[in-house]
Amino acid sequence: MKIERDIQGDFVVEPDDLANRFGLSGADLRLKLKRGLVKSRVETGQAEDAGNFRLTVRIGNRIWLAILDADGRMVRETGPLHGKAITRAHYGLRQNSSGAGEG
């Protein structure tokens, strides 16, 4: 996946790559963007992710997460996830054998 930084330092994801991650066509993604259905957020990494960034993209009830290094290279990615899996992935919770989240 190609992720670049623009002149303002914002991360820019190739639309077709992002659409592919969500199982959408490029046209479907563009339509969702126009309708305001695609939300994104960039957070500065903490703890083991210090010096990195977490890019979160949400479309409806699905979420895709990527950890990027300072140069915008993807270190790892998760998703797209649905429902309760979103909360566990977003907040770094692991699921134990009983099915309950643990930090």
Backbone hydrogen bonds, N-H to C=O, Kabsch-Sander energy under -0.5 kcal/mol:
donor,donor_aa,acceptor,acceptor_aa,energy
3,I,1,M,-0.6
4,E,12,V,-2.6
6,D,10,D,-2.8
9,G,6,D,-1.9
12,V,4,E,-3.5
14,E,2,K,-1.6
18,L,14,E,-2.2
19,A,15,P,-2.9
20,N,16,D,-2.1
21,R,17,D,-1.6
22,F,18,L,-1.4
23,G,20,N,-1.1
24,L,19,A,-3.1
29,L,25,S,-2.2
30,R,26,G,-2.4
31,L,27,A,-2.1
32,K,28,D,-2.3
33,L,29,L,-2.6
34,K,30,R,-2.4
35,R,31,L,-1.8
36,G,33,L,-1.5
37,L,32,K,-2.9
38,V,32,K,-0.6
39,K,37,L,-0.6
39,K,58,R,-2.8
41,R,56,T,-2.0
43,E,54,R,-2.3
45,G,52,N,-3.3
49,D,46,Q,-2.5
50,A,47,A,-1.8
51,G,45,G,-0.6
52,N,49,D,-2.2
53,F,68,L,-2.7
54,R,43,E,-2.9
55,L,53,F,-0.6
55,L,66,A,-3.1
56,T,41,R,-2.9
56,T,54,R,-0.5
57,V,64,W,-2.6
58,R,39,K,-3.2
59,I,62,R,-2.3
60,G,37,L,-0.9
62,R,59,I,-1.9
63,I,81,L,-1.7
64,W,57,V,-2.6
65,L,78,T,-2.9
66,A,55,L,-2.3
67,I,76,R,-3.0
68,L,53,F,-3.1
68,L,66,A,-0.6
69,D,73,R,-2.7
72,G,69,D,-2.3
75,V,67,I,-3.6
76,R,67,I,-1.2
78,T,65,L,-2.7
81,L,63,I,-2.8
83,G,61,N,-0.7
85,A,82,H,-1.3
86,I,83,G,-1.5
87,T,83,G,-0.7
88,R,84,K,-1.7
89,A,85,A,-2.3
90,H,86,I,-2.9
91,Y,87,T,-2.1
92,G,89,A,-0.7
93,L,88,R,-2.4
94,R,102,E,-2.5
96,N,94,R,-0.6
96,N,100,A,-2.4
99,G,96,N,-2.0
102,E,94,R,-2.6
